[in-house]
Amino acid sequence: MNTKERVGIYVDAVNVTMNGGYGLRYDILRRFACRGGGIPQRLNVYLCYDEERLKTDKEYRHKTRCFCDMLRDFEFKVTKKPVHTYTDHETDETVSKSTIDMDMAVDMMVQADHLDKVVLLSSSGSYVSVVNALQNKGCRVELIGFDNISGSLKKTVDSSVSGYLIPGLLPIDSPYDWGENGSRVRGVCYDFSQDEGYGFLRFLTPGSNKLWITDSRDPDSPYSTVFAHISQFEEDFDSNYLPSRELIFEFDITENDKGLIANDIVLVSAP
C-alpha cells in the first residue's frame, strides 16, 4: 500500500507578494511542502490582475505572462481572475475587489478528499473557517506566511512556519549557499541573556524535515544553533525584545573552533 503523504499547495499570490513574499521561489516551495517524500497531488496558484492595465501596459502584460509560464513549468495550475473596481457612494472612494479568495477556498474544500496535507500561503484571517473544515475532513493544514499574518489563522492551523526561515524560498544576497560557512541566513533568537549580552539564534538547514525537533543537539533536528553577541545586532535595536520567536533576523554565519557565530545581525520582520 502506498503510504506517501498526498500534498496540496494553495497560494494566494497577490496576498503573499504584498506581505513580504516578493520573489518567492516556487520550485523551493514545492520541495519544502513535499519534504519527507510527499506526493504533490494538487499545486495551485491564484492570481488576480488588473484587466484594463493588461490591455494597455505592455510591460505589465509581459511580466504577468512570464510569471504564469514559470509557474506552469513547475506544474502549478494558475487560476486568474480580474480585479473589479467600484465607487463607495458613502465615501466616494474607489474600492478594488476580487473573488479569487472564494475560488481558492472552494478548490481546497473540493480537493481535500484526495489530500493528506494542505499547505496554505496567505496572511488573511478569512481562511480560518476553511482551515477548520479541512481539518474536520482529516487534512493536516500547514501555513507558510511572511508579514501581517492573521493571529487567528496561525492559531487555527496545525503548524505555521515563516517563509523567511525556509532556506532559499526568498532571494538572499550571499555568494555562499544557505548554511555554509560565510553564508547569510535567516533565523530567530530563542535564548538571550540581558545581563550577559549574548544569546543564541537558530536557523533551518536545507532539506529540512521534522520541524518539531527544535533542539539542535538532537541528530534528527533540522536546526543549527549560532552564538550571537549584542555587539553584532544592528544599531538602535532594542535587545529587551529578546528572546523572541516572532522576530526574524538575517545574519552572516562564520565558524571557529567553538562553533557557529552570527555577524551583522539585521531585523527583517516583526509582528
C-alpha positions in Angstrom: 0.0 0.0 0.0 1.3 3.5 -0.9 1.6 5.4 2.4 3.2 8.6 0.9 1.6 11.8 2.0 -0.6 13.5 -0.6 0.1 17.2 -0.6 -1.9 20.2 -1.9 -0.4 23.7 -2.2 -2.6 26.7 -2.4 -1.0 30.2 -2.9 -2.8 33.5 -2.8 -0.1 35.1 -5.0 -1.0 38.8 -4.6 -1.6 38.5 -0.9 1.8 36.8 -0.5 3.6 39.3 -2.7 2.1 42.3 -0.8 3.0 40.9 2.6 6.7 40.2 2.3 6.9 37.3 -0.1 8.1 39.2 -3.2 10.5 37.0 -5.3 9.2 33.7 -3.8 10.8 30.6 -5.4 8.0 28.2 -6.4 10.4 25.3 -7.1 11.7 25.6 -3.5 8.2 25.9 -2.2 7.3 22.6 -3.9 10.3 20.9 -2.4 9.6 22.2 1.0 5.9 21.4 1.0 6.7 17.8 -0.1 9.6 17.2 2.2 9.8 13.7 3.6 8.7 12.1 0.3 5.3 13.7 -0.1 3.5 13.5 -3.4 2.5 16.9 -5.0 -1.1 16.0 -5.7 -2.5 19.5 -6.3 -0.4 22.6 -6.9 -2.5 25.8 -7.2 -1.7 29.5 -7.5 -4.4 32.1 -7.5 -3.7 35.4 -9.3 -5.9 38.5 -9.5 -4.9 41.1 -12.1 -5.9 44.5 -13.5 -7.8 43.8 -16.7 -7.6 47.3 -18.1 -3.9 47.6 -17.4 -3.3 44.2 -19.0 -4.8 45.6 -22.2 -2.8 48.9 -22.3 0.5 48.2 -20.4 2.8 46.0 -22.5 5.4 45.5 -19.7 2.7 44.5 -17.2 1.2 42.1 -19.7 4.7 40.6 -20.4 5.5 40.1 -16.7 2.2 38.5 -16.0 2.6 36.1 -18.9 6.2 35.2 -17.9 5.1 34.7 -14.2 2.3 32.3 -15.3 4.7 30.4 -17.7 7.2 30.0 -14.9 4.5 28.6 -12.6 3.4 26.1 -15.2 7.0 25.0 -15.7 6.9 23.8 -12.0 3.5 22.1 -12.7 1.4 24.7 -10.8 -2.1 25.3 -12.1 -2.8 29.0 -12.4 -6.2 30.5 -11.7 -6.5 34.1 -12.8 -9.3 36.5 -12.0 -9.7 40.2 -12.8 -9.9 42.8 -10.1 -13.2 44.7 -10.1 -13.4 48.3 -9.1 -16.4 50.3 -7.9 -17.1 53.5 -6.1 -18.3 53.6 -2.5 -21.0 56.2 -2.7 -20.8 56.9 1.0 -17.1 57.8 1.0 -16.5 58.4 -2.8 -13.5 56.1 -2.5 -12.6 53.7 -5.3 -12.7 50.1 -4.0 -11.0 47.1 -5.6 -12.3 43.6 -5.1 -11.6 40.1 -6.4 -13.3 36.8 -5.9 -10.0 34.9 -6.0 -10.1 34.0 -2.3 -13.5 32.3 -2.9 -12.1 30.3 -5.8 -9.2 29.2 -3.6 -11.5 28.2 -0.7 -13.8 26.2 -2.9 -10.9 24.3 -4.5 -9.4 23.5 -1.1 -12.7 22.0 0.0 -13.4 20.1 -3.1 -9.9 18.6 -3.4 -9.4 17.9 0.3 -10.9 14.4 0.0 -7.8 13.4 -2.1 -5.2 15.1 0.2 -3.4 14.3 3.4 -1.8 17.7 3.9 -2.7 21.2 2.7 0.0 23.9 2.5 -1.6 27.3 2.6 0.2 30.5 1.6 -1.7 33.6 2.7 -1.8 36.0 5.6 -5.6 36.5 5.6 -7.8 35.5 8.5 -10.7 34.9 6.1 -9.4 31.3 5.7 -9.9 30.3 9.3 -13.3 28.7 8.7 -11.9 26.9 5.7 -9.0 25.6 7.7 -11.4 24.2 10.3 -13.4 22.5 7.6 -10.3 20.9 6.1 -9.2 19.6 9.5 -12.6 18.1 10.0 -12.2 16.3 6.7 -8.9 14.8 8.1 -6.4 17.1 6.4 -3.4 18.5 8.2 -3.0 22.2 7.4 0.4 23.9 7.3 0.7 27.7 7.0 3.6 29.5 5.3 3.4 33.3 5.7 5.7 36.3 5.8 4.4 39.6 7.2 1.0 40.7 8.7 -0.2 37.1 9.3 -3.6 36.9 11.0 -3.2 35.7 14.6 -6.4 33.7 14.4 -5.1 31.9 11.3 -1.8 31.0 13.0 -3.7 29.6 16.0 -6.1 27.5 13.8 -3.6 25.7 11.5 -1.8 22.6 12.6 1.6 24.2 12.1 3.0 27.5 10.9 6.4 28.4 9.6 7.7 31.8 8.5 8.6 31.8 4.8 11.6 34.0 5.7 13.1 30.9 7.5 12.8 28.4 4.7 16.2 28.0 3.0 16.2 29.5 -0.4 12.5 30.4 -0.5 13.2 34.1 -0.8 16.3 35.7 -2.5 19.2 36.5 -0.2 22.4 38.4 -1.0 25.2 35.9 -0.4 27.9 34.2 -2.6 27.6 31.1 -0.5 24.8 28.5 -0.2 22.5 28.8 2.8 24.1 27.2 5.9 27.7 27.2 4.5 30.5 28.9 6.4 30.3 32.5 5.4 26.7 32.4 4.1 23.9 34.7 5.1 20.8 33.1 6.5 17.6 34.0 8.4 16.6 32.7 11.9 15.1 33.5 15.3 16.6 34.3 18.7 15.3 31.6 21.1 17.6 32.4 24.0 19.2 35.6 25.2 20.7 36.9 28.5 20.2 40.6 29.1 22.8 40.6 31.8 25.5 38.8 29.8 24.7 40.5 26.5 24.6 37.4 24.4 22.3 34.5 23.3 21.6 32.0 20.6 19.9 32.1 17.2 18.7 29.1 15.2 18.1 28.6 11.6 16.7 25.8 9.4 19.1 23.8 7.3 18.4 22.8 3.6 16.4 19.7 3.2 14.7 20.3 6.5 12.2 17.8 7.9 10.8 17.1 11.4 10.4 20.8 12.2 9.1 19.9 15.6 12.6 18.8 16.8 13.8 22.3 17.7 16.8 21.2 19.9 19.7 21.3 17.5 21.6 18.8 19.7 19.2 16.1 18.5 20.8 14.4 15.5 17.3 14.4 13.8 16.8 18.2 14.3 16.8 20.3 11.1 18.1 23.3 13.0 21.5 24.7 13.6 22.4 26.9 16.6 24.5 30.1 16.3 26.1 32.2 19.1 25.0 35.8 19.0 26.6 38.8 20.8 24.8 42.0 21.4 27.5 43.9 19.5 26.6 42.2 16.3 23.0 43.4 16.3 22.2 46.4 14.1 22.5 49.8 15.7 19.5 51.0 17.8 18.0 47.5 18.0 16.3 47.1 21.5 17.6 43.8 22.9 14.8 43.9 25.5 12.6 42.2 23.0 14.8 39.2 23.1 14.4 36.3 23.2 11.6 36.1 20.6 10.4 33.5 18.1 8.4 36.2 16.3 11.3 38.4 15.3 13.1 37.3 12.1 16.7 38.2 11.7 19.1 37.9 8.8 22.8 37.4 9.6 26.1 36.0 8.4 27.5 32.8 9.9 31.1 32.0 10.5 32.6 29.0 12.1 35.5 28.8 14.5 36.8 26.1 16.9 33.9 26.9 19.3 31.1 26.6 16.8 29.0 28.9 14.7 28.9 32.7 15.3 26.4 35.2 13.9 27.7 38.5 12.5 25.9 41.6 11.0 22.5 40.7 12.5 19.6 42.7 11.0 15.9 42.6 11.8 13.9 41.8 8.7 10.4 41.0 10.0 8.4 41.8 13.2 4.8 41.2 14.0 
